[in-house]
Amino acid sequence: MWQKIESAPHGERVLLGWWQPDGLGEQDWECEVGAASWGWRRNGVSNMSYHGRATHWMPLPEPPK
């Protein structure tokens, strides 16, 4: 199930999704595997950066055996 990017796990590879304008006045749903955030968190201070376009994420499925 898709979840809001704010709830993405820190530093893990997940499936990222966002709406991308197609240049013709429409939007397409785009997806890629990547990390939603990077950096560190300590004592309420963070240098985390979220993926520039992603608005949603979901866990990756288990790979095939």
N, C-alpha and C positions, 0 to 999 in steps of 0.2 A: 504494500500500500504506500502511495506517495505521501511524504510528510514535508512540512515547511522546513526550509533551509536552516532556519534558526535552531532547529533541534538536531541537526546533523552531528554525528560523532566527530570528535576532534582527531585529525590525523589519520583517518581510515579511508580506504578506497570504497566508494559507493557509486551507485548510479545517480547521476545528476540530470535534472530536467528543467527546461525553461521555454518560454514562447519567444520565437525569433521572427522579426519582421522579414518578409520575403522580397521587399522592394516594390511590390505591386499593390500595396495596401492591405495585404492579408498577413497572417502569422502562421508559422508552422511550429509544431512541438518538436524540440530538439533534445537529444539525450547524449550523454557521454559518461564513461567511467572515469572517475578521478577523485581527488580529495576535495571536500567542500571547504576545508580550512587547513591552515598550517600555523606554526608558531608555538607559543607557550602561554600558559596561564599560571600566575602565582599571586597569592594574596589579593585576589580581586583585580589584578592588573593583567592585561593581555596584549599581545602583539598579533593576535589572530587576524587573518584576512580570509574572507569568504570568496568562493569562486565568483568571478565578476558578473556572470549572467544567471547562474542557477537560482531558481526560486523554490525548488523542491528536490527531495532526495528519497532513495529507498535502498535497503540493503541489497547487496549482490546475492544472487542465488548460489547454492553450492555448485562447483564445477561438475561436469559429467564424469562418471567413473570409467 
